[in-house]
Amino acid sequence: MSDLGFTHIALVCSNADKTIAFYRRFADMTLIHDRRDPNGRVFWLSDLKRAFAIVFIERINGEAPLGPLGHLGVCLKSKDEVNSRIKAARELGYIVSDPEESGPPVGYWAFVADPDGHTLELSYGQEVQLHVEKAL
């Protein structure tokens, strides 16, 4: 079966193991593909909720990171979970923003920079699924 629709976004990282650990801890992602090709290591991470992955391409000399406003977004189960992960990220030395409450449809959110400076948004209460269902 072939994939249809939006399936991935690809980003460059400088250390695959650090990137995998970061997205496992803060975005609940799982390593679903890992290979080495002539150009280096390529791996895919997914939250296993839909046919979508972040493809990372490991390179010694990275590219400009995604962000600070351009970002990947992950919705969590509660404000407490957002706060807990932001606190943990801050304790581990990652650059983070303070959480903000923006109301519907954005919800409660904060940014954390991954090991390469790509911005990950952790949020609660966003309404993406509601808007997708309305559009169908």
N, C-alpha and C positions, 0 to 999 in steps of 0.2 A: 504494500500500500504506500502510495506517495503522500508526503505531507502537503497540506494546503494552507494558505494564509500566512500570517506573520509567525515565523518559527524561531528566530534568534536575533540576537544582537552580538556583534563581535568587538572585543576590546583587547588591547595589548596589556600584558602584565610583565613584570620583571622577575618574579619568583613564584612559580606555580604552586609550590607547597604552602607558602604564606597566603596566597590568594584563595586556595581551596579551603584552608582553615578559617579564614575570615568569613567567607560566604556560608560555610557550614554553620558557624557560630551565630552570625548576625542575621542571616536571611533564610535559614533552614533549607539550604540547598544541598543536593547530592551530586556527587561525581557520576556522570552517566556515560562518559566517553573520555578516553585518554590515549593519545598516540604521539609518537615522534615521527616527524617526516623530515625530509632534507633541510627544511627551514627551521626546525626546532620542535618544541613541544606544543601540542594543541589539545585543549581539554574542554569539555562541555559540562556545565552545571545546570541543574534543574530543580524546581521545587516539587516536581512530579504531580502537579495539579492540572497541567495542560501540556500540549505538544509545543513547548517553548523552552529554549535554553539560552544561557549566556555562554558564548564561545570565547575562550581566552586563548590568546596566542602569546606564548612566552618569548620575549626578546630581551636581550641585554640592554639595548638602547631603546627605551620605551618611546611612546608617542605622547602627545599632550593628553592629559587625563580628561575624562568626561566630568564636567562640572566647572565651577561650583553649582551653577543653577541647572545645567543639564545633568540629569541623574537617572538612576534606576530606582524603582519604587517597590517596596514590599509592605503589604498590609499585615498587621499583627492582630492578636485577639483582644487586646486591651491597652488602655493608656499605661497601666502598670508595666506591661511587657515592653512598651516603647521606652519608658523611663528606665527599666532594668537594663535593657540592652545598651542604651545610651550611656548609662553609668559604667557598665562593664567596658565599653569601648573607650571611654575617657580614662578609666583606670589602666587600660592597656596602652595608652599613649596615642590613640587615634584622635585626629582632629574631629570635633563634633560641634554641632550647634545646640543651643538650648531648645527644648520642645516648644512648639507653638500650637495654639488652638485657633484654627481658621474657620471653623463651622462647616456646614455642608456646602459643597460636596467634597471639600478637601480634608476636613477632619483634623486630628491631632497628629503632629508630625515633627520629625527632627532629621537632620543630616549627619552622616558619619562618612569620613573619607576612608576608602579601603587602602591597602598597603601601597598602591600606586597613585593614590590621589583621586581615583574615580569616586564620585559621590553616590552614596546609597541613602535613599530616604526610607526611614522606618516610620510607619504611620498606623493609625487606628481610626476607623470610621469613614474611610473614603468610600465613594459611591460609584466606582467604575462599573461593577457588575450591574447595578441598577440602570445606569445609562446605556449599557450594552443591551440589556433586555428591552428597554424602551425603543431602541433603534431597530430591533428585529421585526 
